[in-house]
């Protein structure tokens, strides 16, 4: 780990601005941007006092990290990460990050499919961490709510990606991750099936397929 410099912070700000304003043209580049956002959120959590073994955002038994018990290399890495997190917390606002997800409903048809696909990929990487993280999994729920009014043909494609990923997360060995995924899938299904335009039997049948896995 290296200590962040002013040019790193400026680069992150530009990246966030590009994500907010040029989302329709990013295609597969969304993966790198969403990876960056995932790490920014991780640093925000560290700056707010969350311990490293609680970064999953899943409730756990609190543990106290004593840097005196770390070996020199780990201690140095921990201190650098703490400094970086404070720099990020001071210069990169969470609302600017949240805006990327809350305005996803304005992305073009092709762009929202790229966005969801890349967010699923980043979430899969987070779930493979130790401990697993659910930041992007939570964001997928928010993005789903923001985009539920898309035309059916687009929503079917979005839901296919979402349902496959939530089904994958529901089989996660970490019980709390699995429970979160199942509960999110249930809430999304209930919300979408309330919509009159989704009352078509064939579409409902497709929509409920994830619950059979």
C-alpha positions as CSV (number, residue, x, y, z in Angstrom):
1,X,0.0,0.0,0.0
2,X,1.2,3.5,-0.8
3,X,0.1,6.8,0.7
4,X,-2.3,8.8,-1.5
5,X,-1.0,12.0,-3.1
6,X,-3.1,15.0,-4.2
7,X,-2.9,13.8,-7.8
8,X,-4.6,10.5,-6.8
9,X,-7.5,12.4,-5.2
10,X,-7.9,14.6,-8.2
11,X,-7.9,11.6,-10.5
12,X,-10.7,10.0,-8.3
13,X,-12.7,13.2,-8.5
14,X,-12.4,13.2,-12.3
15,X,-13.4,9.5,-12.4
16,X,-16.5,10.2,-10.4
17,X,-17.4,13.1,-12.6
18,X,-17.0,11.0,-15.7
19,X,-19.3,8.3,-14.1
20,X,-21.9,11.0,-13.4
21,X,-21.9,12.7,-16.8
22,X,-20.7,10.2,-19.4
23,X,-22.3,6.9,-18.2
24,X,-23.9,6.2,-21.5
25,X,-20.4,5.7,-23.2
26,X,-18.5,3.8,-20.6
27,X,-19.4,0.2,-21.6
28,X,-17.0,-2.2,-19.9
29,X,-15.1,0.6,-18.3
30,X,-17.9,0.7,-15.7
31,X,-16.1,-2.3,-14.1
32,X,-13.0,-0.3,-13.2
33,X,-15.1,2.7,-12.0
34,X,-17.3,0.5,-9.8
35,X,-14.2,-1.3,-8.4
36,X,-12.8,2.1,-7.5
37,X,-16.1,3.1,-5.8
38,X,-16.1,-0.2,-3.9
39,X,-12.7,0.6,-2.5
40,X,-13.7,4.2,-1.8
41,X,-16.6,3.0,0.3
42,X,-14.2,0.7,2.1
43,X,-11.9,3.6,3.0
44,X,-14.9,5.7,4.1
45,X,-15.8,2.9,6.5
46,X,-12.3,2.7,7.9
47,X,-12.2,6.5,8.4
48,X,-15.5,6.3,10.3
49,X,-13.9,3.9,12.8
50,X,-15.0,0.5,11.4
51,X,-12.4,-2.2,12.2
52,X,-10.8,-4.1,9.3
53,X,-12.5,-7.4,10.2
54,X,-15.9,-5.6,10.1
55,X,-15.6,-4.1,6.7
56,X,-18.1,-6.7,5.3
57,X,-20.9,-4.3,6.5
58,X,-22.4,-7.5,8.0
59,X,-23.0,-7.3,11.8
60,X,-20.3,-9.2,13.6
61,X,-19.1,-9.5,17.2
62,X,-16.9,-6.4,17.7
63,X,-13.2,-6.9,18.0
64,X,-10.5,-4.5,19.0
65,X,-7.5,-4.2,16.7
66,X,-4.3,-3.5,18.5
67,X,-1.7,-2.3,16.1
68,X,1.0,-3.1,18.7
69,X,0.3,-6.8,18.1
70,X,0.8,-6.6,14.3
71,X,4.1,-7.4,12.7
72,X,6.0,-4.3,11.4
73,X,4.9,-4.8,7.7
74,X,1.2,-5.2,8.6
75,X,1.4,-2.3,11.1
76,X,2.8,-0.1,8.4
77,X,0.2,-1.1,5.9
78,X,-2.5,-0.5,8.5
79,X,-1.2,3.0,9.2
80,X,-1.0,3.9,5.5
81,X,-4.5,2.6,4.9
82,X,-5.8,4.7,7.9
83,X,-4.1,7.8,6.5
84,X,-5.5,7.1,3.0
85,X,-9.0,6.6,4.4
86,X,-8.9,9.9,6.2
87,X,-7.7,11.7,3.1
88,X,-10.6,10.1,1.1
89,X,-13.1,10.9,3.8
90,X,-12.0,14.6,3.7
91,X,-12.0,15.1,0.0
92,X,-14.5,12.6,-1.6
93,X,-18.1,13.0,-0.4
94,X,-20.4,10.0,-0.1
95,X,-23.3,11.9,-1.8
96,X,-21.2,12.2,-5.0
97,X,-20.8,8.5,-5.0
98,X,-24.4,7.8,-4.2
99,X,-25.5,10.0,-7.1
100,X,-23.9,7.5,-9.5
101,X,-26.4,4.8,-8.4
102,X,-29.5,7.0,-7.8
103,X,-29.2,8.5,-11.3
104,X,-28.8,5.1,-13.1
105,X,-32.4,5.4,-14.2
106,X,-31.3,8.1,-16.6
107,X,-28.8,5.8,-18.4
108,X,-29.6,4.6,-21.9
109,X,-30.9,1.1,-22.5
110,X,-27.5,-0.3,-23.5
111,X,-25.7,1.6,-20.7
112,X,-27.9,0.3,-17.9
113,X,-27.3,-3.2,-19.0
114,X,-23.5,-2.6,-19.0
115,X,-23.8,-0.9,-15.6
116,X,-25.7,-3.8,-14.0
117,X,-23.5,-6.4,-15.5
118,X,-20.3,-4.7,-14.2
119,X,-21.9,-4.1,-10.8
120,X,-22.7,-7.8,-10.5
121,X,-19.1,-8.6,-11.4
122,X,-17.7,-6.3,-8.7
123,X,-20.2,-7.7,-6.2
124,X,-19.0,-11.2,-7.0
125,X,-15.5,-10.1,-6.2
126,X,-16.6,-8.5,-2.9
127,X,-18.4,-11.7,-1.9
128,X,-15.1,-13.7,-2.4
129,X,-13.2,-11.4,0.0
130,X,-12.4,-12.5,3.5
131,X,-14.6,-11.4,5.2
132,X,-17.1,-11.0,2.4
133,X,-18.4,-7.5,1.6
134,X,-22.0,-6.7,0.5
135,X,-21.6,-3.0,-0.6
136,X,-22.2,-3.7,-4.3
137,X,-24.9,-6.2,-3.5
138,X,-26.8,-3.5,-1.6
139,X,-26.3,-1.1,-4.5
140,X,-27.8,-3.7,-6.9
141,X,-31.0,-3.5,-4.8
142,X,-31.0,0.3,-5.0
143,X,-30.4,0.2,-8.8
144,X,-33.2,-2.3,-9.2
145,X,-35.6,0.0,-7.4
146,X,-34.4,3.0,-9.5
147,X,-34.9,1.2,-12.8
148,X,-38.2,-0.7,-12.1
149,X,-40.1,1.6,-14.5
150,X,-38.0,0.6,-17.5
151,X,-40.0,-0.9,-20.4
152,X,-40.6,-4.7,-20.0
153,X,-38.1,-5.9,-22.6
154,X,-35.3,-4.0,-20.9
155,X,-36.4,-5.0,-17.4
156,X,-36.4,-8.6,-18.4
157,X,-32.7,-8.4,-19.3
158,X,-31.9,-6.5,-16.1
159,X,-33.8,-9.0,-14.0
160,X,-32.1,-11.9,-15.6
161,X,-28.7,-10.6,-14.4
162,X,-29.9,-9.6,-11.0
163,X,-31.7,-12.8,-10.3
164,X,-28.7,-14.9,-11.4
165,X,-26.4,-12.9,-9.1
166,X,-28.7,-12.9,-6.1
167,X,-29.2,-16.7,-6.5
168,X,-25.5,-17.0,-6.5
169,X,-25.2,-14.9,-3.4
170,X,-28.0,-16.8,-1.7
171,X,-25.8,-19.9,-1.9
172,X,-22.9,-18.1,-0.2
173,X,-21.3,-20.1,2.7
174,X,-21.5,-17.0,5.0
175,X,-25.0,-17.4,6.4
176,X,-25.7,-13.7,6.8
177,X,-24.7,-13.0,3.2
178,X,-27.1,-15.7,2.1
179,X,-29.9,-14.4,4.2
180,X,-29.4,-10.8,3.0
181,X,-29.5,-12.0,-0.7
182,X,-32.7,-14.1,-0.2
183,X,-34.4,-11.3,1.7
184,X,-33.4,-8.8,-1.0
185,X,-34.7,-11.1,-3.7
186,X,-38.0,-11.5,-1.9
187,X,-38.5,-7.8,-1.4
188,X,-37.7,-7.0,-5.0
189,X,-40.0,-9.7,-6.3
190,X,-42.9,-8.4,-4.1
191,X,-42.3,-4.9,-5.2
192,X,-42.2,-5.7,-8.9
193,X,-45.2,-8.0,-8.8
194,X,-47.3,-5.2,-7.4
195,X,-47.0,-3.4,-10.8
196,X,-50.1,-3.9,-13.0
197,X,-48.0,-4.1,-16.2
198,X,-46.2,-7.1,-14.7
199,X,-49.4,-9.1,-14.2
200,X,-48.8,-11.2,-17.4
201,X,-48.7,-14.8,-16.3
202,X,-45.7,-15.7,-18.5
203,X,-43.7,-12.8,-17.2
204,X,-44.5,-13.6,-13.6
205,X,-43.4,-17.2,-14.2
206,X,-40.1,-16.0,-15.5
207,X,-39.8,-13.5,-12.7
208,X,-40.2,-16.1,-10.0
209,X,-37.7,-18.6,-11.4
210,X,-34.9,-17.6,-9.0
211,X,-37.0,-18.9,-6.1
212,X,-36.8,-22.4,-7.6
213,X,-33.0,-22.6,-7.4
